[in-house]
Amino acid sequence: MHKAYVPYGTYWSTPFAKWQGALGHLHSMKLAANVARDTLANKKFPMDAIDLGILGITIPQPSSFFGLPWVTGMMGIPNVPGPTVSQACATSARVLQMAADEVEQGSAACALAVTADRCSNGATLVYPNPTGPGGTSLTEAWVFDNFNNDPFAMNAMIDTAENVAMRYQISTAEQHNVVLRRYEQYQDALANDRAFQRRYMVEAPITDANFRKRTGTLAGDEGVFAITAESLAKLKPVKPNGTVTFGGQTHPADGNAGMIVTTKERAAELAQDKFIEVQLLGFGQARVEKGHMPMAPVPAAQAALKAANLEIKDIDAVKTHNPFAVNDIVFARDTGFPVERMNNYGSSLIFGHPQGPTGMRSVIELIEELALRGGGNGLFTGCAAGDTGMAVVLNVSDTRKH
């Protein structure tokens, strides 16, 4: 990557709401369009600069067939085209890669990347089955059935964590130590009246299901429970003879996040702070043996580092999508990056996982962490369904430091 930049500050994430919580009744694409439109207006962003949109969403809802064009239409930029992407937990990284590639090859000058999902009230799909008894249809609960069964690996998501825990000999106690550290890091994001989160997080308007009457506002994450060593010690593994407890894994959530990707020159014009430069350096993807999903972030990260011509020793901050504490333990062991230094200010293990926007929020937090430290190289990596992973490498520089 040489040409793809993010104008500093032209990104956002709503708080993440717990499953069946404050956002559970709202169509995620409509909510994302309203949030993106209002956020960019508040930032005085010139909407006519956008010539490409990419929507990342993984859970179908009414009329989601129309995807990105519907979202940009609702945003008031009906001439902006673009695709809709669904790649489970790697959706955000893929959306950013596609936006960066379009800018690199010159087919877009300013791309809007929007990610949204609602795990709550997930769709139940009905499929025709003419060969069934009496033509009985097949049904699929999109969220539950796919969490519980990988049709290729023939296991549930939690089974992949147990498989990796067994291979690496990771105990429940070691997992809980990581959970405690991640909760401590999340508290840093809440310090001083959520000073860190306020650098990027926007409020989510709560309305009736028809988006006509506003009934409230979601200003901060919903569904994060207090975690102590004592509370974790009371938890038993979810699976018989297993190691992963409910405390050692994330929870489903709802929310949305977005970002602008453009050229270096345009980024300098559009940045909220003209002295901070954010460059996308490289992307990577990987797939590991079936049933071992938490191992995938490592080779994905290695591929992204290679693409950026960097090594792990060159990385100043790491953020991961860690649906299981096992993920971070494996990453630390295989790369040598200290597990306690990863995921400053928060991670999906603590604040929840709406799938599509999870990685986008993590990349945004990575940018802000590097901005606070005066610049540096950052790595985001995470696993996804199908024993896959995707990673992003970026650089943040502050010209006031030179």
Helices and strands as residue ranges (DSSP letters): E 5-7, E 11-13, E 17-18, H 28-42, G 47-49, E 52-56, G 64-66, H 67-75, E 84-85, G 88-90, H 91-105, E 110-118, E 124-127, G 133-135, E 138-141, H 142-148, H 157-168, H 172-194, G 197-199, E 204-207, E 214-218, H 229-233, G 246-248, E 253-262, H 264-270, E 276-287, G 293-295, H 297-307, G 312-314, E 317-321, H 325-335, G 339-341, H 348-351, H 358-372, E 375-384, E 388-398, G 399-401
